[in-house]
Amino acid sequence: QVQLVESGGGLVQPGGSLRLSCAASGIAFTIYTMGWYRQAPGKQRELVAAITARTNTNYAEPVKDRFTISRDNAKNTVYLQMNSLKPEDTAVYYCNANYLRRSDLDYWGQGTQVTVSS
């Protein structure tokens, strides 16, 4: 059974930082592309950042230079370090695991809420 369990969300003031974690089980973690997506109220889910099995990364334009995605294959965990947070970063953040863009090998976590507010 595949499980992706996110943690680390919460309430933070503008300019603050949070680190999200996603622990994966039930998949061959090292070969999967891992991603973080977010969905704000009334908006579509969007890609925030992704890291391939070879640790190539890509970021959405709004988070470049503020967020960093990384992975620890020994712990089957992917991280999202979020700095200089803005109110517009408020959303539910979801972890995703995907192998070769196959829809049958595409998994999601339950999501973790990030709220940026003073």
C-alpha positions in Angstrom: 0.0 0.0 0.0 1.4 3.3 -1.1 1.4 6.1 1.5 2.6 9.7 1.3 2.4 11.4 4.6 3.0 15.2 4.7 3.9 17.2 7.8 5.3 20.6 8.8 2.4 22.8 7.8 1.0 25.5 10.0 0.5 29.2 10.6 3.4 31.6 10.0 3.8 35.3 9.7 4.8 36.9 6.4 8.5 36.7 5.9 8.7 33.6 8.0 9.8 30.0 7.1 8.5 26.5 7.2 9.8 23.2 6.1 7.4 20.6 4.8 8.3 16.9 4.8 6.7 14.0 2.9 7.5 10.5 4.0 6.8 7.8 1.4 6.2 4.1 1.8 5.2 1.3 -0.5 7.0 2.7 -3.6 10.6 2.4 -5.0 11.2 5.9 -3.8 14.6 6.4 -5.5 13.2 6.1 -9.0 10.2 8.4 -8.6 9.9 12.0 -9.4 8.7 13.8 -6.2 6.7 17.0 -6.3 5.0 19.5 -4.2 1.7 21.0 -5.4 -0.6 23.5 -3.7 -4.2 24.5 -4.0 -5.6 27.7 -2.6 -9.3 28.2 -2.0 -11.2 28.7 -5.3 -8.1 27.9 -7.4 -6.8 24.9 -9.3 -4.0 22.8 -7.9 -0.6 23.9 -9.2 2.9 22.6 -9.2 5.2 24.3 -6.8 8.4 22.3 -7.2 9.6 18.9 -8.3 12.8 16.8 -8.1 13.6 13.9 -10.3 15.3 10.7 -9.4 18.5 12.3 -10.7 17.8 15.3 -8.4 17.1 17.7 -11.2 14.7 20.3 -9.9 12.2 22.8 -11.3 10.2 25.5 -9.6 7.1 27.5 -10.3 8.0 31.1 -11.1 6.3 32.6 -8.0 8.5 30.5 -5.6 11.9 30.6 -7.3 14.6 31.8 -5.0 12.4 31.4 -2.0 11.6 27.6 -1.9 14.0 24.7 -2.1 13.0 21.1 -2.8 15.3 18.3 -1.7 15.1 14.5 -1.2 16.7 12.0 1.2 16.6 8.6 -0.5 17.9 6.9 2.7 14.8 8.2 4.5 12.3 8.0 1.6 11.5 11.6 2.3 11.1 14.7 0.2 11.3 18.2 1.7 10.2 21.7 0.8 12.0 24.5 2.5 9.9 27.6 2.2 11.5 31.0 3.1 10.3 34.6 2.8 6.7 33.3 2.9 3.9 35.6 1.6 0.2 35.6 2.2 -0.3 34.4 -1.4 1.6 31.2 -0.5 -1.4 30.2 1.7 -2.8 26.9 0.4 -3.0 23.2 1.1 0.3 21.7 0.0 0.2 18.2 -1.4 3.1 15.7 -2.0 3.1 13.8 -5.2 5.1 10.8 -6.4 5.2 9.9 -10.1 7.1 7.5 -12.2 7.7 8.4 -15.9 4.5 10.5 -16.0 2.5 7.3 -15.8 -1.1 7.8 -14.5 -1.1 4.3 -13.0 2.0 5.2 -11.0 0.9 8.5 -9.6 0.3 9.0 -5.9 -0.8 11.8 -3.6 -0.6 12.6 0.0 -3.5 13.9 2.1 -2.2 17.5 2.1 -1.0 19.9 4.8 -2.3 23.4 5.4 0.1 26.4 5.2 -1.3 29.7 6.3 0.7 32.9 6.0 -0.9 35.7 7.9 -0.1 38.3 10.5 
